[in-house]
Amino acid sequence: MSDPILKLSGLTKTYNRGKPSEVQVLRGADLVIQPGEVVALVAPSGAGKSTLLHIAGLLDTPDEGHVAIGGREMTKLSDRRRTQVRRADVGFIYQFHHLLPEFTALENIVLPQLASGTPRREAEACARELLDQVGVAPRADHRPAALSGGEQQRVAFCRALANAPRLLLADEPTGNLDPDTSDRVFGALMALVRGTELSALIATHNLELASRMDRVVRMDHGVVA
Ligand SMILES: Nc1ncnc2c1ncn2[C@@H]1O[C@H](COP(=O)(O)OP(=O)(O)OP(=O)(O)O)[C@@H](O)[C@H]1O
């Protein structure tokens, strides 16, 4: 059997250790995601979903525990190597789109590909194809401020997938949209994900959206049930 795409073992994380404001967020969290699996991460607000996703996505480090991506241990790698793995293997979607305001939708999807060494012509073709898949192709040359919230978030999905990552991590990807838009935009995300071999961990408060994924895991008191 192939290695899990993501294996988190015994993660602990405490913010502001030793201060009155100390908060112990992760208390030995374990999670395994197999290749191709799409997993919902459901938890109450403040339970540590973002912390777990940031550690899984190599944006933060745990106090203790291990992160393996595709069977390779990440916790011992240099910062430079972790950045390389993050760029090549991980796509991240935030609750707010975080698109670069001075660039068009197309350019926002092209830039991470150029940073990874993809030739411009190829990067643009990939960006147009992705925008087409999520129904935003006619808006390719608009800047984020000229797009609706749902369109902005769909562009952010394309950006996360532009480098063909193996693992997608999403933190409340439709959390700032109204329920109808959230439903449609989430459908666009699932269509994108299901059209690939991608594995995904998607945090959501929305149990209906969670039920559309392969498996639902819950976080409580710093562990994943
Ligand atoms: N940099 C930080 N410094 C101190 N405390 C932090 C920091 N980041 C998060 N926290 C605290 O850690 C706890 C978990 O935060 P986290 O953002 O991981 O939760 P979450 O489950 O994603 O919450 P939400 O669903 O509201 O986004 C919260 O109590 C938060 O206030």
The ligand as a Gaussian input file, in Angstrom:
#p B3LYP/6-31G(d) Opt

LIG

0 1
 N       -0.587000      33.348000      17.303000
 C       -1.376000      33.070000      18.358000
 N       -1.069000      33.512000      19.597000
 C       -1.836000      33.224000      20.659000
 N       -2.996000      32.507000      20.597000
 C       -3.362000      32.048000      19.393000
 C       -2.591000      32.313000      18.207000
 N       -3.214000      31.719000      17.162000
 C       -4.325000      31.136000      17.662000
 N       -4.427000      31.329000      19.000000
 C       -5.479000      30.802000      19.900000
 O       -5.483000      29.390000      19.764000
 C       -6.819000      28.871000      19.761000
 C       -7.046000      28.094000      18.446000
 O       -7.000000      28.982000      17.347000
 P       -7.285000      28.505000      15.851000
 O       -7.270000      29.717000      14.995000
 O       -6.350000      27.404000      15.501000
 O       -8.772000      27.906000      16.011000
 P       -9.891000      27.588000      14.894000
 O      -10.500000      26.281000      15.303000
 O       -9.311000      27.665000      13.542000
 O      -10.923000      28.752000      15.144000
 P      -11.975000      29.459000      14.127000
 O      -12.907000      28.369000      13.680000
 O      -12.645000      30.474000      14.989000
 O      -11.162000      30.042000      13.006000
 C       -7.725000      30.072000      19.920000
 O       -8.053000      30.159000      21.290000
 C       -6.861000      31.247000      19.488000
 O       -7.240000      32.411000      20.173000

